[in-house]
């Protein structure tokens, strides 16, 4: 993946999350602490999700792919949140519908229309429902990282 | 040559993936095509210059004079071929 930062620090095992805003905030905060995104990124993510939700109904393990404008990003990177309990997100194609999400792949893209290679790998992962199921059922963070690296790097 | 406008929330992530899938499918079928991307909020001002509008999010920006195809299947993989076929049918 050209120039996309992803390592074990960018995998969060999230417990006790009650709603999508809490999840989005936790992941965005982590990215900000790692210096990957600006302070403004979190609010941009929250605002964007309200208007254009990113929940994807895969018919199996649903996934959300929150992302915001490139202006809020320092370093092209992704951060993955594994949700111990499913959290309801609004669906991208039907914003009125709520769907239970088990994994969040937050995308911090630096330029518009680029990072195609990474985006295609993210979509491939989303479509590989057997792998997604394995990942969300893995308790051990290091193992989750290995599985994700296999698909995303 | 037909012109396709692909729109998503920010116009940077999912539209990039969908635009590429459309270009590749057209190439494989020998269909000349011009594919552009934009944000869902820009659709109403741009759509009339195109023959087809493809969106991953829900387009609620009023009426456009071109056919609209929802392309969420190209992301989730559910019935992806059916949706791609539907898109190509507008471009032949």
Contacts between the chains, C-beta under 8 A, distances in Angstrom:
chain1	res1	chain2	res2	distance
A	48	B	9	6.4
A	48	B	10	6.8
A	51	B	9	7.2
A	52	B	8	7.5
A	52	B	9	2.9
A	52	B	10	7.2
A	52	B	40	6.5
A	52	B	57	5.1
A	53	B	57	8.0
A	54	B	9	7.4
A	56	B	72	7.3
A	56	B	75	5.9
A	56	B	76	5.4
A	57	B	72	7.8
A	57	B	76	6.5
A	58	B	76	4.9
A	58	B	77	7.3
A	58	B	78	7.0
A	59	B	76	7.3
A	59	B	78	5.7
A	65	B	13	7.1
A	65	B	14	7.6
A	67	B	10	6.6
A	67	B	12	7.4
A	67	B	13	5.2
A	68	B	10	6.9
A	69	B	10	6.0
A	69	B	12	7.8
A	70	B	12	6.5
A	92	B	9	7.8
A	92	B	14	7.5
A	92	B	56	6.1
A	92	B	57	5.6
A	92	B	58	7.9
A	92	B	72	6.3
A	92	B	75	7.7
A	93	B	56	7.0
A	93	B	57	6.8
A	93	B	58	5.9
A	93	B	70	5.8
A	93	B	72	3.9
A	94	B	58	6.3
A	95	B	57	7.7
A	95	B	58	5.7
A	107	B	13	5.9
A	109	B	12	5.8
A	109	B	13	6.4
A	112	B	10	8.0
A	112	B	11	6.8
A	112	B	12	4.2
A	112	B	16	8.0
A	113	B	12	6.5
A	113	B	16	5.4
A	113	B	37	6.3
A	114	B	16	7.7
A	115	B	16	7.7
A	116	B	16	5.8
A	116	B	17	7.4
A	116	B	20	6.1
A	119	B	13	5.9
A	119	B	14	7.9
A	119	B	16	5.7
A	119	B	17	5.0
A	120	B	17	6.1
A	120	B	20	7.3
A	123	B	17	5.3
A	123	B	75	5.7
A	126	B	75	6.6
A	126	B	76	6.7
A	126	B	77	7.2
A	127	B	76	7.0
A	127	B	77	3.5
